[in-house]
Amino acid sequence: MTYLVGDIGGTNTRLALADHTGVRHDTQRHFDNDGFSRFEDVLDLYLPELGTQSIAGVCLAIAGPVGATRASLTNRDWVFESAKLQCKLGTDRVLLVNDLSALSHALPSLEMTHLGGPGAAASATQSLVVGIGTGFNVSLSKRTTDGKTIAFEAELGHAALPITVWQALRDMLGPQVADFTRVEDWLCGSGLERMFHGVSGKKLSSREIMTRFGAQSDPDAETSALLFARVLGLLSRQLIYQYMPRAGLVFAGSVARSILTQASFDTFLQTYLTGAVRVADLSEIPISLIEDDAAALQGCLRVLLDQHAP
């Protein structure tokens, strides 16, 4: 059987074909969403990859709220409807899942970079995937006794920041933070840019900020990156209370990779570990990083295979 799997974020779309052996990397294609007015236009460009193959099923990971038959992107006005996609693709199985939930499903098959803490304990079954890129979101992943994964959906980026985190931002940046109270206002690419503007009064892309930070060429970029790392550490402490991910805190996304693989990681870790968390020993919770941009495609395939399992 040939499947179509996709990962649609606010900035980019990745599509690939897959079968029971895995995602076929030779069919994987990457598209810049700015070049398209709707997802169907991306499909029109990709469908020639199919040739004469028929599609047994489709699973799309969407960076936004997902219903049973309809989904939409949080950071772009694209809408996805299962019935319309079924007609377009000639299949009766189109599954829509949240992109962070797709990563949760992919966890058992991923090779991740270990950043801190011990290796995951065999008895621990609950992990939290934290995605930080164009937006922010999480997914709680629970491994069942029969080896399957239950992935919980959320839209935490739209939730209010914990008061302790917001107060820390106010102390560091002043009253200008008053109008920005959501998690996603600060902990994503545009959030890093907002921090840089608050520090320097200048505007710069998040990519350029991290490039300058890595090159040690801009004190304002360094201040901003370290501030982001500290805020992420503070929020991560709260995530432990909310989700109890004893099997691991797993980060993903372009901004997470930039912050957690440079000198700012030490600031994140020190902030995260400072002070007692009564319900868990933070030093015993593994911290990992997903560095494969196509990881959600593996999660989409896992969802399709589980649905077809006897």
Disulfide bonds with the S-S distance in Angstrom:
none
